[in-house]
């Protein structure tokens, strides 16, 4: 999805960040699409809003865990 974000020339740090963000996006997709007892439009909107606010922190955590 984000393979060409930095173009064709990117540093190792940029590649690591890109992979962490992609992993965070996959987690976000799974979280938002998960069925719960409260699976309705307002749940989806709430999930999307909060996931969007925390995607950077989640990517930071993933990167830190891989160090």
GIPE-V289229 format. One record per residue. N is the residue number from 1. SS is DSSP state (@ for helix, = for strand, . for the rest). PHI is phi in degrees with one decimal (none if undefined). NEAR is the number of other ideal C-beta (glycine too) atoms within 10 Angstrom. Layout:
n = {N:N}
ss = {SS:SS}
phi = {PHI:PHI}
near = {NEAR:NEAR}
This chain:
n = {1:2:3:4:5:6:7:8:9:10:11:12:13:14:15:16:17:18:19:20:21:22:23:24:25:26:27:28:29:30:31:32:33:34:35:36:37:38:39:40:41:42:43:44:45:46:47:48:49:50:51:52:53:54:55:56:57:58:59:60:61:62:63:64:65:66:67}
ss = {.:.:.:.:.:.:.:.:.:.:.:@:@:@:@:@:@:@:@:@:@:@:@:@:@:@:@:@:@:@:@:@:@:.:.:.:.:.:.:.:@:@:@:@:@:@:@:@:@:@:@:@:@:@:@:@:@:@:@:@:@:@:@:@:@:@:.}
phi = {none:-112.5:-51.9:-103.5:-57.6:-94.2:81.8:-92.0:-112.6:-139.9:-81.2:-61.5:-63.8:-65.5:-65.1:-61.8:-64.7:-59.1:-64.9:-66.0:-66.0:-62.1:-64.2:-62.7:-64.5:-61.7:-63.7:-62.1:-60.4:-63.2:-66.1:-68.2:-87.7:-66.0:-79.9:-134.9:-63.8:-110.7:-85.5:-147.3:-61.6:-67.7:-63.5:-61.2:-63.3:-63.0:-58.8:-60.1:-61.0:-75.3:-64.1:-61.3:-70.3:-110.7:-61.5:-64.8:-65.1:-64.7:-62.8:-59.1:-64.1:-63.6:-61.3:-63.4:-67.3:-87.1:-81.5}
near = {9:11:8:9:12:13:7:6:6:13:9:7:9:13:11:15:19:18:15:20:20:16:17:21:16:11:15:18:11:9:13:16:10:10:7:8:6:9:10:10:7:8:15:13:11:13:16:13:10:13:17:11:9:14:15:12:10:18:21:15:14:18:17:9:9:10:5}
